[in-house]
Amino acid sequence: MAHDHQHHGQGDGDYGRAFALGIALNLAYVAGEAVAGILSHSLALLADAGHNLSDVLGLALSWGAAVLSRRGPSGRYTYGLKSSSILAALANAIILLVVTGGLAWEAVLRFANPVPVAYGVVVWVAAAGIFVNGGTALLFASGRGRDLNVKSAFLHMAADAFVTAGVVAAGIAIGVTGWLRLDPAVSLVVAVVIVIGTWDLLRDATQLALNAVPENVNANAVRAYLEAVPGVSALHDLHIWGMSTTETALTCHLVMPAGHPGDARLNAITQELHQRFGIAHPTIQIELGDSGEICALTPEHIV
């Protein structure tokens, strides 16, 4: 049986300072925005403050998961705690959707009972939020394509930047037209956009939590490559799943009638799996198929 384990993921060492800075900036902004929202009677500002607070929690979850995913294996957690990054991404997606649902509900209620808004305060406070949220999002922009956990942090902050931009637009429009229902109207539009943007994150995180093949791995191509390896007559019990938001694992049984190909050949296979498919943790069992003792896991429907 061949086994190879390579570490190629982004970790807390890459984003620890970004998480710390993002949390500090957003906590300070949340406090100021909440006070301004109360004084100005703006639902949009208060909703945005609540959303920012959820992002502080989201950033903390992502940071904690990044730290936990670097812990080594133990007798009970033989893969370590790598999958905590998947749970954090899933939790972040759920938090975003729940908070956005609360924002939409409050907006609907405000349509029936519009409240005067100090639009000048709304515009300036929200404008500051664009820089805070947008700047924090940029801290995670480079890693969003490689790590779903980092992507969840990026989406949280990018969504907040979009929300605050909508709040600025609502404040200016209210000042010009005097139509108070613009405040909840913009909140609803922003809520819809956030749900659309978060759906992919929720889907990807849920799939990883259920051990689905990661989106960036073509399972059919992996199977074709392994079946084409010289000396392989059959392949069965192939499984590909995400160990974390950055590492992919594979297990399979290769039937090689000529016998074990040697460590050098197996190492070449594992290197190829990593370079071509991003699979950093393959485990391959070699079988000879030279007797009537057929592997119990040969049928495709058996797991």
C-alpha positions in Angstrom: 0.0 0.0 0.0 1.4 3.4 -1.0 0.8 6.5 1.0 1.9 10.1 0.5 1.1 13.2 2.4 2.1 16.7 1.2 1.2 20.0 2.7 0.4 22.7 0.2 -2.5 24.7 1.8 -2.8 28.2 2.9 -2.8 28.4 6.7 -3.0 30.8 9.6 0.7 31.7 9.0 -0.4 33.4 5.8 -3.6 35.2 7.1 -3.2 35.5 10.8 -2.4 39.2 10.7 -5.2 39.8 8.2 -7.7 38.1 10.5 -6.5 40.1 13.5 -6.6 43.4 11.6 -9.9 42.7 10.0 -11.5 41.9 13.4 -10.1 45.0 15.1 -11.2 47.3 12.3 -14.7 45.9 12.2 -15.3 45.9 15.9 -14.4 49.6 16.0 -16.6 50.3 13.1 -19.6 48.3 14.4 -19.6 50.3 17.6 -19.6 53.6 15.8 -22.1 52.5 13.2 -24.6 51.2 15.9 -24.5 54.5 17.8 -25.0 56.5 14.5 -27.8 54.2 13.5 -29.7 54.8 16.8 -29.2 58.6 16.7 -30.2 58.9 13.0 -33.1 56.4 13.2 -31.7 54.5 10.2 -32.7 50.9 9.8 -30.1 50.6 7.1 -27.3 51.6 9.4 -28.5 49.4 12.3 -28.9 46.5 9.9 -25.5 47.0 8.5 -24.0 47.2 12.0 -25.6 43.9 12.8 -24.2 42.4 9.6 -20.8 43.7 10.4 -21.0 42.1 13.8 -21.8 38.8 12.2 -18.7 39.3 10.0 -16.6 39.7 13.1 -17.9 36.4 14.3 -17.3 35.0 10.8 -13.7 36.2 10.7 -13.1 34.8 14.2 -14.5 31.4 13.1 -12.3 31.4 10.0 -9.2 32.4 12.0 -9.9 29.7 14.6 -10.4 27.1 11.9 -7.1 28.1 10.2 -5.3 27.7 13.5 -7.0 24.3 14.3 -6.3 22.9 10.8 -2.6 23.2 11.4 -2.7 20.9 14.5 -1.2 17.5 14.0 -3.0 14.2 14.1 -3.8 12.5 17.4 -5.0 9.1 18.5 -8.6 10.2 18.2 -8.4 12.7 15.3 -6.1 10.8 12.9 -6.4 13.5 10.2 -5.8 16.2 12.7 -8.5 19.0 12.7 -8.1 20.0 9.0 -11.8 19.7 8.4 -12.6 22.5 10.9 -12.0 24.9 8.0 -14.9 23.2 6.1 -17.1 23.6 9.2 -16.1 27.3 9.5 -16.9 28.0 5.8 -20.3 26.3 6.2 -21.0 28.2 9.4 -20.1 31.5 7.8 -22.4 30.8 4.9 -25.3 30.0 7.3 -24.6 33.1 9.4 -24.6 35.3 6.3 -28.0 34.0 5.2 -29.6 34.2 8.6 -28.5 37.8 9.2 -29.5 38.7 5.7 -32.9 37.2 6.4 -33.3 39.3 9.5 -32.3 42.4 7.5 -35.0 41.6 4.8 -37.7 41.0 7.5 -37.0 44.3 9.2 -37.0 46.1 5.8 -40.5 44.7 5.1 -41.8 45.9 8.4 -40.3 49.4 7.8 -42.2 49.7 4.6 -45.4 49.7 6.6 -44.1 52.2 9.1 -41.4 54.4 7.5 -39.3 56.4 10.0 -37.5 59.7 9.3 -33.9 59.2 8.7 -31.0 61.6 9.3 -29.6 61.0 5.8 -26.5 63.1 6.3 -25.2 60.9 9.1 -26.2 57.8 7.2 -24.1 58.8 4.2 -21.0 59.7 6.0 -21.0 56.7 8.4 -21.8 54.2 5.6 -19.1 55.8 3.4 -16.5 55.1 6.0 -17.7 51.5 6.1 -17.0 51.1 2.4 -13.3 51.7 3.1 -13.3 49.5 6.3 -15.1 46.5 4.7 -13.5 46.9 1.3 -10.0 47.2 2.7 -10.6 44.1 4.9 -11.9 42.1 1.9 -8.7 43.0 0.0 -6.7 41.3 2.8 -8.2 38.0 1.7 -8.6 38.5 -2.0 -5.4 36.7 -3.0 -6.4 33.5 -1.3 -10.1 33.2 -2.1 -9.5 31.0 -5.1 -7.4 28.4 -3.2 -9.1 28.2 0.2 -12.9 28.1 0.8 -12.4 29.2 4.4 -10.5 32.3 3.2 -13.1 32.8 0.5 -15.9 32.9 3.1 -14.0 35.6 4.9 -13.6 37.5 1.7 -17.2 37.2 0.7 -18.3 38.4 4.2 -16.3 41.6 3.9 -17.1 42.1 0.2 -20.8 41.7 1.0 -20.5 44.3 3.7 -18.8 46.8 1.4 -21.7 46.3 -1.0 -24.2 46.8 1.7 -22.6 50.0 2.9 -22.4 51.3 -0.7 -26.2 50.7 -0.9 -26.7 52.5 2.3 -24.8 55.5 0.9 -27.0 55.5 -2.2 -30.1 55.3 -0.1 -29.1 58.2 2.1 -28.3 60.4 -0.8 -31.6 59.5 -2.5 -33.6 60.2 0.6 -32.0 63.6 0.9 -32.9 64.4 -2.7 -36.4 62.9 -2.9 -37.5 62.8 0.8 -39.0 59.3 0.1 -38.4 57.4 3.4 -39.2 54.0 2.0 -36.0 54.1 0.0 -34.2 53.0 3.1 -35.9 49.6 3.4 -36.1 49.3 -0.4 -32.3 49.4 -0.7 -32.0 47.0 2.3 -34.1 44.5 0.4 -32.1 44.8 -2.8 -28.9 44.4 -0.9 -30.3 41.3 0.9 -31.2 39.7 -2.5 -27.7 40.3 -3.8 -26.0 38.9 -0.7 -28.1 35.7 -0.9 -27.2 35.2 -4.5 -23.5 35.8 -3.8 -23.5 33.5 -0.7 -25.3 30.6 -2.4 -22.2 29.2 -4.1 -20.3 29.3 -0.8 -23.1 27.4 1.0 -23.2 24.9 -1.8 -19.5 24.3 -1.9 -19.1 24.1 1.9 -22.0 21.7 2.2 -20.6 19.5 -0.5 -17.2 19.4 1.2 -18.8 18.6 4.5 -20.5 15.6 2.8 -17.2 14.4 1.4 -18.1 15.3 -2.2 -15.3 15.5 -4.8 -14.0 19.1 -4.6 -15.1 21.4 -7.4 -11.6 21.8 -8.8 -11.0 18.0 -9.2 -12.3 16.1 -12.3 -13.0 12.7 -10.9 -13.4 11.1 -14.4 -10.0 12.5 -15.4 -8.4 11.1 -12.2 -10.0 7.7 -12.9 -8.8 7.7 -16.5 -5.2 8.6 -15.4 -5.0 5.8 -12.9 -6.5 3.2 -15.3 -3.9 4.2 -17.9 -0.9 3.7 -15.5 1.3 0.9 -17.0 0.7 -2.4 -15.3 -2.8 -1.5 -14.1 -5.5 -3.9 -15.3 -8.4 -2.7 -13.1 -9.3 0.0 -10.6 -11.9 0.0 -7.9 -12.9 1.6 -4.6 -11.9 5.1 -5.8 -12.8 7.9 -3.4 -11.8 11.6 -3.6 -12.8 14.1 -0.9 -11.7 17.3 0.7 -9.8 16.9 4.0 -10.0 20.6 4.5 -10.7 23.7 2.3 -7.2 23.4 0.8 -6.2 19.7 0.8 -7.7 16.9 -1.2 -7.4 13.2 -0.4 -7.8 10.1 -2.5 -7.9 6.3 -1.8 -8.2 3.6 -4.4 -7.3 -0.1 -5.1 -5.2 -0.8 -8.2 -5.1 -4.3 -9.6 -1.5 -4.9 -11.0 -1.0 -8.6 -12.0 2.7 -8.1 -12.5 3.1 -7.2 -8.8 4.1 -4.2 -6.8 5.7 -1.6 -9.1 8.2 -0.4 -6.5 8.3 2.7 -4.3 9.8 4.9 -7.0 6.9 4.2 -9.4 4.3 4.7 -6.7 6.0 8.0 -5.7 5.8 9.1 -9.3 2.1 8.3 -9.4 1.4 10.4 -6.2 3.5 13.3 -7.6 1.5 13.2 -10.8 -1.8 13.2 -8.9 -0.7 16.3 -7.0 0.6 18.2 -10.0 -2.3 17.4 -12.4 -5.2 17.2 -10.0 -4.1 19.0 -6.8 -4.5 15.7 -4.8 -2.0 16.0 -1.9 -2.9 13.0 0.2 -3.3 9.8 -1.9 -3.4 6.3 -0.5 -3.2 3.5 -3.0 -3.7 -0.2 -2.3 -2.0 -2.7 -4.8 -3.7 -6.0 -5.5 -2.5 -8.8 -7.8 -5.8 -10.3 -8.8 -4.2 -13.7 -9.1 -6.6 -15.8 -7.1 -10.3 -16.3 -6.5 -10.1 -14.0 -3.5 -11.8 -10.9 -5.1 -11.6 -7.7 -3.0 -14.9 -7.2 -1.2 -14.9 -3.5 -2.3 -14.6 -4.3 -6.0 -18.3 -3.6 -6.9 -18.9 0.1 -7.6 -22.0 0.3 -5.4 -20.1 -0.9 -2.3 -18.5 1.7 -0.1 
